[in-house]
């Protein structure tokens, strides 16, 4: 099973919980992204963006994924509604995915450039598939520039302004194509660890935290989070995970690490704890497991 990429640092906790459950459902179904695309109304690239947190997943996509995987969608819809309310409260980000228009030159356009503009204006795209064609358009632009340069007659003087504009546009096209390629789907390459990374609210990914568990108001607390309901599963991160790791150690089921990353060791410790307390042994920390951990 390919390893999932880390979710973007700016992903909210509620959105993170929804994506963790959708990823888990997809993994258990053994369906590839291409298989999901063939069985739903969303393309493979759309599913890749949704499940990697690059774009908010629509409600209908949540329902279709549940249907295809043969599970009751109620729980997922509840998580979706919570994430949707959180998105509504957050400030609207700028549309960074819109390609900026290249600066217009004061020089008259060449026939090759006019032809390129006509092709771009006549090309109709749907929102979900527009990003898939960005790299193709970049390659077409580069080819058009190369053809225009090659067709110039020997000895013909090319205005300096045109030459500089062509070079700048070619560099911009090549850079944009490289960025899009780097952001593509990579099932085999694991995420590189480059030291502690800020992930909001003071949590640093890659840093180890100390546990200081004490009883307060009749329940155990490690001072990292006071949640009793947050769902934690593989690839969950943050202080909620640190809290769970510390409480597991306090209960005698230490995961060995206290870094806020819900990995296989933490899940294994959670399973042993659940089995000892006669809970559902799935390794997912939810309300029932939190109640026993804080008891």
Buried (B, 14 or more C-beta within 10 A) or exposed (E): EEEBBBBEEEBBBBBBBBBBBBBBBBBEBEBBBEBBBEBBEBBBBBBBBBBBBBBBBBBEBBBBBBEBBEBEBEEBBEBBEBBBEBEEEEEEEEEEEEEEEEEEBEEEEBEBBEEBEEEEEEEEEEEBEBBBEBBEBBEBBBEBBEEBEEEEEEEEEEEEEBEEBBEEBBEBBBEBBEEBEEEEBEEEEEEEEEEEBEBEEEBBBEBEBEBEBEEEEEBBBBBBBEBEEBBBBBBBBBBBBBBBBBBBBBBEBBBEBBBBBBBEBBBBBBBBBBEEBEBEBBBBBBEEBBBBBBE
